[in-house]
């Protein structure tokens, strides 16, 4: 059965492409995706990355179930399976880890240990020898404690998005790229479309805004509940021989230090990210938005990544870090997604708040958004639009302090 409702998706990242894919597979024939990038995935998309962790370690069983559903799609769906690598997930804390990190790890382990899907999939890691048994290539001290989860791994992130984009094109989705949306268009309280920088207007029966960390620039009322935050990304260039020795290592995450992946088979790049509470960019205003230039990382994040390498692969700890950048996401105060109609308005849905744990849901997120389009409301209370009051954030699974880019600027000025 076909559906001729005009759906306009603003943003061609993870949530946007997943929505387009699921609408097309369900018979929608009039779906258009707008993105400011000249190609997809665009440089602004958090999913345009070498790789992303695919795991179901959540303290909350609700998200563990959703992630398990996504993992099953990564395993079985011919669109996504070529990009999924189930190398396992080594999750641990170092002796210096704060108690918060240790408690978070214990809660996540408890959540998946009770689920039958993980029966026989989890190995405790209590000693250095335990770690060497699952990752013999690691020759650093690693006096860590944690566990190894075989039902996890990573996806070649940008490649999976490109494949989803290609399938959407084959299914008849219309894409208009290289022309940023500047404003939504209203008829009273009803959104009837969007206008772009070139002056072009795109009409729609429903508009879905999936702009990630930049969503508040189009819908300012989102700002109290969505903050653009970044986490640093960097890589070490390995030789073919070095990369071969690390082929098949698990995704490795010390909750208080950071994480890395097996080297990319085409480029021999080893990707790393530090742990932390994130980076903001307020630039003197009240709304954090991605800056014009994100092609660098703060010095303290580089130090954290080098500490991670000294623990695991000390021969690489002093290597140059290449392809450094900050990856910007849409972060919510409670790490819940927001997939809902804008209150007091008609015809416009926001699908945002990935909070750094949205990419793994690429195969399934579009189903959730399609459901809201068709039912006309968000039935899941935790994903509704929220009126947010003040107060400090306290996300249990994040370790470290929030950091704004202006603090880095002050450090640079003080050195001059």
C-alpha positions in Angstrom: 0.0 0.0 0.0 1.3 3.4 -0.9 1.1 6.6 1.1 1.2 10.0 -0.7 1.7 12.2 2.4 4.4 14.8 1.7 7.1 14.3 4.3 10.1 16.7 4.4 13.1 15.5 6.4 15.6 18.3 7.3 18.9 16.6 7.9 20.4 13.6 6.2 22.4 12.1 9.1 21.7 8.9 11.1 18.1 9.7 12.2 17.2 11.4 8.9 18.4 8.6 6.6 16.9 5.9 8.9 13.5 7.7 8.7 13.7 8.0 4.9 14.6 4.4 4.6 11.7 3.1 6.8 9.2 5.5 5.2 10.2 4.3 1.7 10.1 0.6 2.7 6.5 1.3 4.1 5.2 2.7 0.8 5.6 6.4 1.2 6.1 7.9 -2.2 6.6 11.6 -1.5 9.5 12.0 0.8 12.2 14.6 0.4 15.5 15.0 2.4 17.2 18.3 2.6 20.8 18.6 3.8 23.3 21.5 3.7 26.1 19.1 2.7 27.0 18.6 -0.9 27.1 14.9 -0.4 25.9 12.3 2.2 27.0 11.7 4.8 27.9 15.3 5.2 30.8 16.6 7.3 28.3 18.0 9.8 26.9 14.5 10.5 28.1 12.8 13.7 27.7 9.5 11.9 30.2 10.5 9.2 33.0 8.6 11.0 35.3 5.8 10.5 33.6 3.5 12.9 31.1 3.5 15.8 30.5 1.1 18.7 27.6 -1.3 18.4 26.8 -2.5 21.9 23.8 -2.9 24.3 25.5 -2.0 27.6 22.9 0.2 29.2 22.1 0.6 32.8 18.5 1.0 31.6 16.9 -2.3 30.3 14.7 -0.2 28.0 17.6 0.9 25.9 19.4 -2.5 26.2 16.3 -4.0 24.4 16.3 -1.4 21.7 20.1 -1.8 21.1 19.6 -5.6 21.0 17.0 -5.1 18.3 19.4 -2.9 16.4 22.2 -5.5 16.8 20.0 -8.1 15.3 19.4 -5.9 12.3 23.1 -5.2 12.0 23.6 -9.0 11.9 20.7 -10.0 9.6 19.6 -7.2 7.3 21.5 -7.3 4.0 21.7 -3.5 3.9 23.6 -3.2 7.2 25.3 -6.6 7.8 28.3 -5.9 5.5 29.3 -3.0 7.7 29.0 -4.7 11.1 32.0 -6.4 12.7 31.3 -8.5 15.8 34.8 -8.4 17.3 33.4 -8.1 20.9 33.6 -5.3 23.5 36.2 -5.1 26.2 34.8 -2.8 28.9 36.8 -2.0 32.0 38.1 0.6 34.5 41.6 1.3 35.5 42.7 1.4 39.2 42.5 5.2 39.2 38.9 5.2 37.9 36.4 7.2 40.1 33.8 5.2 41.9 31.2 6.6 39.5 32.8 4.8 36.5 33.0 1.5 38.4 29.3 1.7 39.5 28.3 2.5 35.9 30.1 -0.5 34.6 28.6 -2.8 37.2 25.1 -1.6 36.4 25.6 -2.1 32.7 26.9 -5.6 33.2 24.0 -6.4 35.5 21.5 -5.2 32.9 22.8 -7.5 30.1 23.8 -10.4 32.3 20.1 -11.0 33.2 19.1 -11.2 29.5 19.0 -14.6 27.8 20.6 -13.1 24.6 23.9 -12.7 26.5 24.0 -16.3 27.9 27.6 -17.5 27.4 28.6 -14.2 25.8 30.3 -12.5 28.8 33.7 -13.2 30.3 34.8 -11.5 33.5 38.2 -9.8 33.4 39.9 -9.8 36.8 43.6 -10.0 35.9 46.1 -9.0 33.3 46.1 -12.6 32.1 42.3 -12.5 31.6 42.8 -9.5 29.3 45.6 -11.1 27.3 43.3 -14.1 26.8 40.8 -12.0 24.8 43.3 -9.4 23.4 46.8 -11.0 23.2 48.0 -8.1 21.1 47.8 -5.7 24.0 51.2 -5.4 25.7 50.7 -2.5 28.1 50.3 -2.9 31.9 46.4 -2.8 31.9 45.7 -3.4 35.5 42.1 -3.2 34.6 39.0 -4.9 35.8 35.9 -5.4 33.8 34.4 -7.9 31.3 34.5 -9.0 27.7 31.1 -9.1 25.8 31.1 -11.1 22.6 27.7 -9.8 21.5 29.0 -6.4 20.4 31.4 -4.8 18.0 31.5 -1.9 15.7 30.1 -0.6 12.3 32.0 1.1 9.5 29.9 4.2 10.2 30.2 6.4 7.1 30.0 3.4 4.8 26.7 2.2 6.3 25.3 5.7 5.9 26.4 5.8 2.3 24.7 2.5 1.7 21.5 3.6 3.3 21.6 6.8 1.2 22.0 4.7 -2.0 19.1 2.4 -1.1 16.9 5.4 -0.3 17.7 6.7 -3.8 16.7 3.4 -5.3 13.5 3.4 -3.3 12.5 6.8 -4.7 13.5 9.2 -1.9 14.2 12.7 -3.3 17.4 14.3 -2.0 18.2 18.0 -2.3 21.8 18.6 -1.1 24.1 21.6 -0.8 21.4 24.1 0.2 21.0 24.7 3.9 17.5 25.1 5.5 17.3 28.6 6.9 13.8 28.6 8.3 10.6 26.7 8.7 7.5 28.1 6.9 4.3 28.6 8.8 0.6 29.1 8.1 -0.6 30.2 11.5 0.6 27.5 13.9 1.0 24.9 11.2 4.3 24.2 9.6 3.8 23.9 5.9 7.4 23.4 4.8 10.9 24.9 4.8 12.9 27.5 3.0 16.6 27.2 2.1 19.5 29.6 1.7 19.0 29.7 -2.0 15.4 30.9 -1.5 13.8 27.7 -2.5 10.6 26.6 -0.7 9.7 23.0 -0.1 6.1 22.3 0.9 5.1 19.4 3.2 2.3 17.9 5.2 4.8 17.0 7.9 8.3 18.2 8.5 10.8 16.1 10.5 13.8 18.0 11.8 16.8 15.6 12.3 19.6 18.2 12.4 21.5 16.7 15.4 23.5 19.3 17.4 22.3 22.1 15.2 18.6 21.5 15.6 18.2 24.4 18.0 19.3 26.8 15.3 16.1 26.0 13.4 13.9 25.4 16.5 15.1 27.8 19.2 12.6 26.4 21.8 14.7 23.2 21.8 17.6 24.9 23.4 16.7 24.3 27.0 16.6 20.6 26.5 19.2 20.0 23.7 22.8 21.1 23.9 25.3 20.7 21.2 28.3 18.8 22.7 31.4 17.3 21.2 33.8 14.5 21.9 37.3 14.5 20.5 38.3 12.0 17.8 41.9 11.3 16.6 43.7 8.5 14.8 47.1 6.9 14.7 48.5 6.0 11.2 49.8 2.4 11.3 52.0 0.5 8.9 50.4 -2.5 7.1 52.4 -4.8 9.4 51.4 -3.0 12.6 47.7 -3.0 11.5 47.9 -6.7 10.7 49.0 -7.5 14.3 45.9 -5.7 15.7 43.4 -7.1 13.2 40.4 -8.5 15.1 41.0 -6.8 18.5 37.9 -6.0 20.4 36.5 -2.5 20.8 38.3 -1.5 23.9 36.9 1.0 26.4 38.4 2.0 29.7 35.5 4.0 31.1 37.8 6.5 32.8 40.3 6.9 29.9 38.7 6.3 26.5 38.2 3.8 23.7 39.6 2.6 20.4 38.9 0.2 17.6 40.8 -2.3 15.4 42.6 -0.5 12.6 40.6 0.3 9.5 41.5 -2.4 6.8 41.7 0.2 4.0 43.6 3.0 5.6 45.3 1.3 8.6 44.1 4.1 10.8 43.5 3.3 14.4 40.7 5.5 15.8 40.5 6.7 19.4 38.3 8.8 21.6 38.8 10.0 25.2 36.1 9.6 27.8 34.6 12.7 29.3 31.5 14.7 29.9 31.8 16.5 26.6 32.7 19.9 25.1 30.3 22.8 24.6 30.5 25.9 22.5 28.4 28.8 23.8 30.5 31.6 22.2 29.1 34.2 24.6 25.5 33.2 24.1 22.9 31.0 25.8 22.9 28.2 23.1 25.7 25.8 22.4 26.1 25.2 18.7 28.8 23.5 16.6 31.5 26.0 15.7 32.6 26.8 12.1 35.9 25.0 12.7 36.0 21.6 14.5 39.2 20.3 12.9 41.3 20.2 16.1 41.0 18.7 19.6 41.7 20.2 23.1 45.1 19.4 24.6 43.6 17.6 27.6 41.9 15.2 25.3 45.1 14.4 23.5 46.7 13.7 26.8 43.9 11.3 27.7 44.3 9.4 24.5 48.0 9.0 24.9 47.4 7.7 28.5 45.0 5.1 27.0 47.7 4.0 24.5 50.4 3.8 27.3 48.1 1.4 29.1 47.3 -0.8 26.0 49.7 -0.3 23.1 52.6 1.7 24.6 54.7 1.6 21.4 52.1 3.9 19.8 51.7 6.3 22.7 54.0 9.0 21.3 52.9 8.7 17.6 51.5 11.7 15.8 47.7 12.0 16.0 46.2 12.5 12.6 42.7 13.4 11.4 41.9 15.2 14.6 38.4 16.7 15.0 35.5 17.2 17.4 32.4 15.2 16.7 29.3 17.2 17.6 26.1 15.6 18.9 22.7 16.7 20.2 22.9 16.0 23.9 19.9 16.0 26.3 20.0 16.4 30.1 18.8 12.9 30.7 20.4 11.1 27.6 16.9 10.4 26.4 16.0 10.9 22.7 13.4 13.6 21.8 11.1 12.3 19.0 7.9 14.4 19.2 5.8 17.1 17.7 6.7 20.7 18.7 4.2 21.8 21.4 1.7 24.3 20.3 2.6 23.7 16.6 1.3 21.4 14.0 3.0 19.5 11.2 6.6 19.6 12.6 8.4 16.8 14.5 11.8 16.9 16.0 13.9 13.7 16.1 17.1 14.5 18.0 18.9 14.1 21.3 21.1 11.2 20.2 23.3 12.1 23.2 26.3 10.1 21.8 24.4 6.8 21.7 22.2 7.2 18.6 24.3 5.8 15.7 23.9 2.1 16.7 20.2 2.6 16.2 20.6 3.4 12.4 18.7 0.2 11.4 15.7 0.8 13.7 15.4 4.5 14.6 13.3 5.3 11.5 10.6 3.0 12.7 10.2 5.0 15.9 9.9 8.3 13.9 7.5 6.8 11.4 5.3 5.7 14.2 5.0 9.2 15.5 4.2 10.5 12.0 1.4 8.0 11.6 -0.1 8.2 15.2 0.1 12.0 15.4 1.7 11.9 18.9 4.5 10.3 20.9 3.2 7.5 23.0 6.6 6.8 24.7 6.7 9.3 27.6 10.5 9.4 27.9 10.8 10.6 24.2 8.3 13.4 24.5 9.2 17.1 24.4 10.1 18.2 28.0 10.0 21.4 29.8 13.4 21.6 31.4 14.3 23.3 34.6 17.7 24.3 35.7 20.2 22.4 37.8 23.4 20.5 37.1 23.5 17.5 34.8 24.5 14.1 36.3 24.6 11.4 33.7 25.6 8.3 35.5 27.6 6.7 32.7 29.7 9.8 31.9 33.0 10.4 33.7 34.7 13.7 33.8 33.9 17.4 33.7 32.0 19.4 31.1 34.4 21.7 29.1 33.6 24.7 26.9 35.8 25.8 24.0 36.2 29.2 25.4 38.3 27.6 28.1 40.7 26.4 25.5 40.8 29.8 23.9 41.8 31.3 27.2 44.7 28.9 27.5 45.9 29.8 24.0 45.7 33.5 24.8 47.6 33.0 28.0 50.5 31.4 26.2 50.9 34.2 23.7 
